[in-house]
Amino acid sequence: MKFPLSIACALALLLVTSASRADEYTDAVALFKNAGQSGAFFDSCYGYAIFPTIGKGGLVVGGAHGSGRVYVHGRYVGDTSMTQVSVGFQAGGQAYSQIVFFQDKRAFDEFTSHDFEFGADANAVAITAAAGANASTTGASANASGGEKDAATAGRYYKGMAVFTVVKAGAMFQATVSGQKFSYTPR
């Protein structure tokens, strides 16, 4: 029986795409392990949610969305997505990586038990900020920063979770009110 070339090509493409998605998560974890203070959280956290790329944009009304994976003690346990809506002065677009560390099982259970939402009082620490942009769970403010060694990396747990971001590309100017909503699907 002959194996059609089109099926072989489709399977090869599927394998390459799957491998590159897995590499995307591996690369994002490595980035945070080697970027400032976030690396220390891997040694003591219960688990984490990693988002290799979150896309964000807006002009007065804005939004952001990204997909990620959730890990407990380094083991992949489920998928997550993040959606953000913001209102206020804003213009531009940005792509960034984000990680949410869970201090303990209680924080992990809170994040995964239902649609979880960060309120306006939670902030993300920007490890590497683009000129004029600082990613945050509550909207961002204009600033400028050099490389990861120059960026503020003073992270700490807030209500059992710590959030870090690394801006990948783009510039976003904003003074907004927003929050991030997460959904979780066990593997």
C-alpha positions as a LaTeX table, in Angstrom:
\begin{tabular}{lrrr}
\hline
Residue & $x$ (\AA) & $y$ (\AA) & $z$ (\AA) \\
\hline
Met1 & 0.00 & 0.00 & 0.00 \\
Lys2 & 1.39 & 3.39 & $-0.99$ \\
Phe3 & 1.38 & 6.21 & 1.51 \\
Pro4 & 0.21 & 9.36 & $-0.31$ \\
Leu5 & 2.77 & 12.16 & $-0.35$ \\
Ser6 & 0.18 & 14.74 & 0.78 \\
Ile7 & $-0.60$ & 12.72 & 3.93 \\
Ala8 & 3.11 & 12.29 & 4.67 \\
Cys9 & 3.67 & 16.05 & 4.28 \\
Ala10 & 0.69 & 16.86 & 6.53 \\
Leu11 & 1.98 & 14.51 & 9.24 \\
Ala12 & 5.48 & 15.99 & 9.01 \\
Leu13 & 4.05 & 19.51 & 9.34 \\
Leu14 & 1.97 & 18.45 & 12.34 \\
Leu15 & 5.05 & 17.00 & 14.08 \\
Val16 & 7.11 & 20.13 & 13.43 \\
Thr17 & 4.28 & 22.38 & 14.68 \\
Ser18 & 3.82 & 20.29 & 17.84 \\
Ala19 & 7.55 & 20.31 & 18.53 \\
Ser20 & 7.81 & 24.09 & 18.06 \\
Arg21 & 4.87 & 24.67 & 20.46 \\
Ala22 & 6.59 & 22.50 & 23.07 \\
Asp23 & 9.82 & 24.42 & 22.48 \\
Glu24 & 7.89 & 27.68 & 22.92 \\
Tyr25 & 7.00 & 26.66 & 26.50 \\
Thr26 & 10.49 & 25.32 & 27.24 \\
Asp27 & 12.02 & 28.55 & 25.94 \\
Ala28 & 9.65 & 30.72 & 28.01 \\
Val29 & 10.44 & 28.78 & 31.21 \\
Ala30 & 14.18 & 29.08 & 30.50 \\
Leu31 & 13.76 & 32.84 & 29.95 \\
Phe32 & 12.15 & 33.31 & 33.38 \\
Lys33 & 14.63 & 30.97 & 35.09 \\
Asn34 & 17.47 & 33.18 & 33.84 \\
Ala35 & 15.85 & 36.60 & 34.23 \\
Gly36 & 16.48 & 38.34 & 37.51 \\
Gln37 & 14.62 & 37.38 & 40.65 \\
Ser38 & 11.96 & 35.25 & 38.94 \\
Gly39 & 14.47 & 32.39 & 38.68 \\
Ala40 & 14.48 & 31.91 & 42.47 \\
Phe41 & 10.72 & 31.32 & 42.50 \\
Phe42 & 11.11 & 28.02 & 40.59 \\
Asp43 & 12.96 & 26.48 & 43.57 \\
Ser44 & 10.28 & 27.24 & 46.15 \\
Cys45 & 6.94 & 27.50 & 44.32 \\
Tyr46 & 4.22 & 24.86 & 44.34 \\
Gly47 & 3.58 & 25.42 & 40.63 \\
Tyr48 & 3.22 & 28.01 & 37.91 \\
Ala49 & 1.29 & 29.04 & 34.80 \\
Ile50 & 3.43 & 30.06 & 31.83 \\
Phe51 & 2.26 & 32.14 & 28.86 \\
Pro52 & 4.93 & 32.23 & 26.12 \\
Thr53 & 3.17 & 35.04 & 24.21 \\
Ile54 & 0.34 & 37.34 & 25.17 \\
Gly55 & $-0.79$ & 39.81 & 22.53 \\
Lys56 & $-2.07$ & 43.17 & 23.73 \\
Gly57 & $-3.40$ & 46.20 & 21.90 \\
Gly58 & $-5.69$ & 49.13 & 22.28 \\
Leu59 & $-6.87$ & 52.58 & 21.35 \\
Val60 & $-9.05$ & 53.90 & 24.23 \\
Val61 & $-10.52$ & 50.39 & 24.70 \\
Gly62 & $-7.99$ & 47.59 & 24.70 \\
Gly63 & $-7.56$ & 43.92 & 25.21 \\
Ala64 & $-5.05$ & 41.15 & 25.60 \\
His65 & $-5.16$ & 37.40 & 25.17 \\
Gly66 & $-2.81$ & 34.46 & 25.45 \\
Ser67 & $-2.74$ & 30.72 & 25.98 \\
Gly68 & $-0.53$ & 28.88 & 28.42 \\
Arg69 & 0.19 & 25.78 & 30.41 \\
Val70 & 0.04 & 25.03 & 34.11 \\
Tyr71 & 2.74 & 23.03 & 35.92 \\
Val72 & 2.92 & 21.57 & 39.43 \\
His73 & 6.43 & 20.70 & 40.65 \\
Gly74 & 7.60 & 20.81 & 37.01 \\
Arg75 & 4.87 & 18.44 & 35.72 \\
Tyr76 & 2.42 & 19.67 & 33.05 \\
Val77 & $-1.10$ & 19.39 & 34.55 \\
Gly78 & $-3.35$ & 21.54 & 32.35 \\
Asp79 & $-3.97$ & 24.38 & 29.95 \\
Thr80 & $-4.93$ & 27.95 & 30.73 \\
Ser81 & $-5.88$ & 31.10 & 28.88 \\
Met82 & $-5.79$ & 34.73 & 29.89 \\
Thr83 & $-8.07$ & 37.51 & 28.68 \\
Gln84 & $-7.79$ & 41.16 & 29.64 \\
Val85 & $-10.04$ & 44.11 & 28.84 \\
Ser86 & $-8.94$ & 47.65 & 29.60 \\
Val87 & $-10.52$ & 51.09 & 29.40 \\
Gly88 & $-8.71$ & 54.42 & 29.53 \\
Phe89 & $-5.97$ & 56.29 & 27.73 \\
Gln90 & $-4.02$ & 53.78 & 25.66 \\
Ala91 & $-2.51$ & 53.41 & 22.24 \\
Gly92 & $-0.31$ & 50.76 & 20.70 \\
Gly93 & 0.35 & 47.08 & 20.70 \\
Gln94 & 2.64 & 44.75 & 22.54 \\
Ala95 & 3.61 & 41.12 & 22.90 \\
Tyr96 & 4.93 & 39.78 & 26.18 \\
Ser97 & 5.57 & 36.57 & 28.08 \\
Gln98 & 4.07 & 36.10 & 31.53 \\
Ile99 & 4.46 & 33.66 & 34.40 \\
Val100 & 2.24 & 33.31 & 37.47 \\
Phe101 & 3.85 & 31.46 & 40.40 \\
Phe102 & 1.70 & 29.66 & 42.99 \\
Gln103 & 3.21 & 29.81 & 46.46 \\
Asp104 & 1.29 & 26.79 & 47.75 \\
Lys105 & $-1.50$ & 24.33 & 46.97 \\
Arg106 & $-4.14$ & 26.78 & 48.20 \\
Ala107 & $-3.08$ & 29.38 & 45.60 \\
Phe108 & $-2.93$ & 26.70 & 42.88 \\
Asp109 & $-6.41$ & 25.46 & 43.84 \\
Glu110 & $-7.77$ & 29.01 & 43.75 \\
Phe111 & $-6.31$ & 29.61 & 40.28 \\
Thr112 & $-7.53$ & 26.27 & 38.85 \\
Ser113 & $-10.88$ & 25.74 & 40.60 \\
His114 & $-12.87$ & 28.24 & 38.53 \\
Asp115 & $-12.43$ & 31.25 & 36.28 \\
Phe116 & $-9.85$ & 33.17 & 38.28 \\
Glu117 & $-9.45$ & 36.93 & 38.01 \\
Phe118 & $-6.72$ & 39.27 & 39.20 \\
Gly119 & $-8.22$ & 42.42 & 40.64 \\
Ala120 & $-6.94$ & 45.96 & 40.18 \\
Asp121 & $-4.68$ & 45.59 & 43.23 \\
Ala122 & $-2.37$ & 42.95 & 41.70 \\
Asn123 & 0.71 & 43.98 & 39.75 \\
Ala124 & 3.21 & 42.21 & 37.56 \\
Val125 & 6.93 & 42.83 & 37.89 \\
Ala126 & 8.38 & 43.77 & 34.51 \\
Ile127 & 11.69 & 41.98 & 34.16 \\
Thr128 & 12.57 & 43.47 & 30.80 \\
Ala129 & 10.52 & 46.49 & 29.82 \\
Ala130 & 10.32 & 48.04 & 26.39 \\
Ala131 & 10.99 & 51.77 & 26.22 \\
Gly132 & 7.79 & 53.50 & 27.17 \\
Ala133 & 5.91 & 50.38 & 28.30 \\
Asn134 & 5.51 & 48.35 & 31.45 \\
Ala135 & 3.23 & 45.29 & 31.33 \\
Ser136 & 0.98 & 44.80 & 34.33 \\
Thr137 & $-2.17$ & 43.01 & 35.36 \\
Thr138 & $-3.77$ & 46.37 & 36.09 \\
Gly139 & $-2.77$ & 48.21 & 32.96 \\
Ala140 & 0.59 & 49.78 & 32.42 \\
Ser141 & 2.27 & 53.08 & 32.84 \\
Ala142 & 4.86 & 54.71 & 30.64 \\
Asn143 & 8.47 & 54.16 & 31.65 \\
Ala144 & 11.80 & 53.22 & 30.17 \\
Ser145 & 14.14 & 50.44 & 31.09 \\
Gly146 & 17.28 & 48.86 & 29.76 \\
Gly147 & 17.95 & 45.15 & 29.63 \\
Glu148 & 16.98 & 42.53 & 32.17 \\
Lys149 & 19.87 & 43.46 & 34.47 \\
Asp150 & 18.59 & 47.05 & 34.66 \\
Ala151 & 14.90 & 46.31 & 35.12 \\
Ala152 & 13.19 & 46.20 & 38.49 \\
Thr153 & 12.96 & 42.58 & 39.58 \\
Ala154 & 11.76 & 42.91 & 43.15 \\
Gly155 & 9.02 & 40.29 & 43.05 \\
Arg156 & 7.06 & 38.88 & 45.96 \\
Tyr157 & 3.95 & 36.82 & 46.53 \\
Tyr158 & 0.65 & 38.64 & 46.84 \\
Lys159 & $-2.23$ & 36.49 & 48.10 \\
Gly160 & $-0.15$ & 33.41 & 47.27 \\
Met161 & 0.75 & 34.41 & 43.70 \\
Ala162 & 3.62 & 36.28 & 42.07 \\
Val163 & 3.48 & 37.54 & 38.48 \\
Phe164 & 6.41 & 38.42 & 36.21 \\
Thr165 & 6.38 & 39.66 & 32.62 \\
Val166 & 8.98 & 40.03 & 29.90 \\
Val167 & 8.10 & 42.35 & 27.04 \\
Lys168 & 8.98 & 40.75 & 23.70 \\
Ala169 & 8.05 & 43.44 & 21.18 \\
Gly170 & 6.00 & 46.56 & 20.61 \\
Ala171 & 5.19 & 49.68 & 22.59 \\
Met172 & 2.08 & 50.43 & 24.57 \\
Phe173 & 1.31 & 53.71 & 26.28 \\
Gln174 & $-1.54$ & 53.53 & 28.74 \\
Ala175 & $-3.14$ & 54.72 & 31.93 \\
Thr176 & $-6.03$ & 52.29 & 32.27 \\
Val177 & $-8.20$ & 50.27 & 34.58 \\
Ser178 & $-8.11$ & 46.59 & 33.74 \\
Gly179 & $-7.90$ & 43.10 & 35.15 \\
Gln180 & $-6.83$ & 39.70 & 33.91 \\
Lys181 & $-9.22$ & 36.75 & 33.83 \\
Phe182 & $-7.86$ & 33.20 & 33.59 \\
Ser183 & $-9.54$ & 29.93 & 32.70 \\
Tyr184 & $-8.13$ & 26.47 & 33.38 \\
Thr185 & $-8.68$ & 23.06 & 31.78 \\
Pro186 & $-7.04$ & 20.03 & 33.42 \\
Arg187 & $-4.95$ & 17.83 & 31.16 \\
\hline
\end{tabular}
